[in-house]
Amino acid sequence: MADPGFEVAQLDDLEQLPVDDEGLVWRPVRRRFGISAFGVNAYTGAGAGDRVIEEHTERTNGHEELYVVLAGRATFTVGGDEVDAPAGTLVHLPDPEVRRGAVAAEAGTTVLALGGKRGEAFTPSAWETVFAAYAYRRLGDVERGWELLREAVEQDPSAWQGQYHLACFAALDGDRGAAFAHLERAVEMDEEAARWAADDEDFATIRDDPRFASAIAGQA
């Protein structure tokens, strides 16, 4: 049969991957279809008050973003403003520096997020692979999480985030040697890794080791 040139899927057909412990569920739209022209993903908060869009800026990626509330009702916080967003609402953020986030005001709230950098060809963000790795870990498939992180490092060996998250996984698994090796490498690549590590609960079990202070100080 000839390729019809299109694909159709229901939102509920997509994987539902837990992002954090605040009820945020990621539905990987871009990965599902292999979209390479733009970024697009959906997020769901199962209960009222659950996180539906993480608080963040797009400073690193430089992305312009558009959020579309598909179902339920969300409360966005954009800069210092609060926005009530029932189903059908579009929230456009052209400035990557503006901090944004949202919580579900009703159970089952789902938000579609689209983004890309003006004037540049789209490149899939490395965070997607990292999100998936942690989600599979939360679901009990730790080895698949490891595979995805290794894949991320292979795809972009110059990015410190890959080494950082390998350090997190090693620490969570109790492998102190590997955790410090990867953390030291991440800090060597970018001092931002040290700032993240200082309060990251993934390192709770190794923070009392003298090597931790040395690693985040950039002293191997």
Secondary structure, DSSP 8 states (H G I E B T S, - for coil): ----S-----GGGS--EE-SSSSEEEE-HHHHHT--SSEEEEEEESSTT-EEEEEE--TTTT-EEEEEEEESEEEEEETTEEEEEETT-EEEE--TTS-EEEEESSTTEEEEEEEE-TTS-----THHHHHHHHHHHHTT-HHHHHHHHHHHHHH-TT-HHHHHHHHHHHHHTT-HHHHHHHHHHHHHH-THHHHHHHH-GGGTTTTTSHHHHHHHTT--
